[in-house]
């Protein structure tokens, strides 16, 4: 049995949660699992907002410091094509990745029977373009890498059938292949259910830092969502260097342990500042949006040593 020294890798923002349902301009049940990015000196978040009718919509929010005074702006209009209507009974969990001068947003499109992944793009967070479906049926997560790898776009994805994380590549963000299995859903005692990639992978000199979520199932009925971290090779992200032995975030605060889905931390994005500080944005208990602070160095330590 390995004993891990006590050390705080991630520190929650003292005034969590930062965005709640009562801030929304409609009858809203919860705001959570949203994605944030730095844009023109401001912090932009694409919110997942759920109505009491259990329908989800995406909204833009903006803050000057990434913590408070979030201003709720316009709702993002989703496609009205026949294909999207067929599969898009609902939509969840946006993830933003900047590649060159474009911001790409991947999100889960849930139809009547199963889910698949969709892709939007924007340059200004005012005008959004529907690109295409990234996957067929049966996928719940897709996160893009912020640059091409060996000349190809790259992504992490999670098919529902296994709950594992896979690596895939594309020449044009439309046709995907070169699939490689990366990480099993049962890689740890704190991961006995499904797992998935969280925010955009962080490029470091030691490899790609990737924050993941994992589900721990207790006594076959209680589900606990943790956030962890792993490091993969730069030129071959499908090859894992190491996965941290303990979560970097686990439900402990009241807003994380109680809610519509108790005991859930869903770290869906992060922003890396120029000085190496990192803001991790996460949904808590399918109810509210929170933020926590860490650094690239601390995340590397968690991936390599803890």
C-alpha positions, 0 to 999 in steps of 0.5 A: 500500500502506497501512502501519498503525502498530504498536499493540496493540488487544487484549491476551490474558489472561496465563493463557489458556485460562480454561476447558478440557475437564478442568474439565468433569464428563463425558468432554469433548473441548473447551470453546469458542465460548461466550458470556458476560454480566454478571449480578447482579455475576457473570460468567456463561458459557454453555459449548459443551462437546463430548464425545468422541462429538462431541455438544455440550451447553450448560453454565452457568459462573460467575466473580467476575471474568470471568477465573479460578475458573470454577465449572461449574454445571448443564447446560442442558436442550434441547427434547424436542419432535418438531420439535427432535429432527428438526433438533437432532442437535447444537447449537453456538455460543450467543450471549447478548443482554440485551433489557430484563429478559430474556436471549436465547440464540441458537444453531445447531441442526444436523440431519442435513443442514443447520443452522438457528438456535434461540432460548432465554430466561432471567431467572436462568440457572437456568430456560431456556425454548425459544422457537422456531426463528429461521430455516429451513434453511441458517443458521449464525449469528444475533446479536440487537441489545440493543434495538429499532431503529425499533420492531423487534427486529434481528439479524445473520445468516449464511446458509451459501449465501453466507457473507455477513452480513445484517441482518434485523428482527422485530416479535416475535422469531418472524417475521423479514423486512426482510432487507438484505445488509451485508457480503460474505465476501470483503471483505478479503485476510484474509477469503476464506472465510465470515464471521459476526457474533460477540457482541452489537453494542455501542452507541456515540455513533459507531455500532454496534460489531460484532465479526466473524469471518472465514476466510482460505483459504491455498493452497485447504486451510489455514483461518485464523479471524480476529476483526475489527471494523466500525462501522455507523449507529445508526438503520440498522445495515445501512449500514456506516460502515467495516470495519477493515483488519486483524484485531484478533485473529489466531491466534498463541499455541500454544493458538490455532494447535494443536488440533482445528481449528488456527489458529482464533480465534472471538470469540463474545461480549464484555462491556462494563464500566461504565468502557469496558473490554471483555472479549472471550471467544473459542474457540481452535482448537475446543479451549478458551475464552479471554479478551482485554482491550481498550476501546471507544475502542480498538475504535472506533479499529480500526474507523475508523482502522486 
